[in-house]
C-alpha cells in the first residue's frame, strides 16, 4: 500500500494534514491560535488513528511550499524532514 502524507502549514493560523491511500484522500484541519509546530503532529496522529494506520505505513511525504507564511512553511518542512529521517524514506 502506498500511503502519501500531505502537510500544509502555509496559511496563517491553519494547519492542514491529509493522507492518500487506496485512491482516497482524507484530511484533518486545525484552525487555532496555537502555534503550528504544536498542531501538525497531533493532526497526523489523529488522522492515522482514525484510519487504523501507523506512522511506519507512510511511504511518501509532500509539503506545501508556498506561497504563504515563511515560518509556517518552515514548520511543515521541519516535520516532514524529521519523519523522513525517522522512517528512512
N, C-alpha and C positions, 0 to 999 in steps of 0.2 A: 504494500500500500504506500502510495506517495502522499505524504502529508506536508502541505505548504503552510507556513505561518506568515501572516502579513502583519506588520506593525506600522501604524500611522500616528505619529505624535507631532505632526507639523502644525496643527491648529491650536490656537490659544485655548487653554482650559479644557481640551478634549484629547482623550487617548482612545484610539480605535485599534482593536486587535481582531483578526479574522483567521480562520483556518479553512483550508480547502482540501477535501479528500473525497474519493469516490464520485467525482463530478459535482459535488455540492459544496457550497460556501456558507459558513456560519460565522456570525460576527457578534462581538461584545463592544459596547461603547461606554465610556465613563466621562461625564461632564461634571467636573468638580474643581474646586479651588485648591485641592490637594495637588502637590507637585507631581508632575508626570512620572518622575522617577519612582514614585510610590504607587502609581496606578497600573503601570504596564504589567509587571509580573503577576499581581493578583488577577488581572483580566485574563492573562494567558492561562493561569491555573484554573480559573472558573470555567473557561471555555473548553479546555481539555477534559476537565472532570465531567462536565455536562454531556460529553460525547464518549465517555469511558475510554479516553485516550491518555497516553503518558508523554512526558517531555521527550523521552527516548524515541517516540514514534515520529518526531519531526525530521523530515528529510531535506527541507529547503526553507530558507527564511528570506523574505523580501521586505524592504523598508521603504516607506515613502520618503523620497529625498528632496522634496520641496515643490514649489515654493512654500515658505512658511517660517515659523519661528526657528531661528538658528539653534537656540538652546534646546527647544523641543525636539528638533530633528536629531540633535546630538544625543539626546536621551535614548531615542529609538535605536539609533545606530550602536550605542554602547550596549544596550540589552541584546541586540542581535549578535554582536561580536562575542559577547560573553557566552551566549547559548551555542554559537558556532564552535567556540573553543571547547566548551564542555562536552558537546555532542560529537565533535570531530567531523563536522560537515562543512 
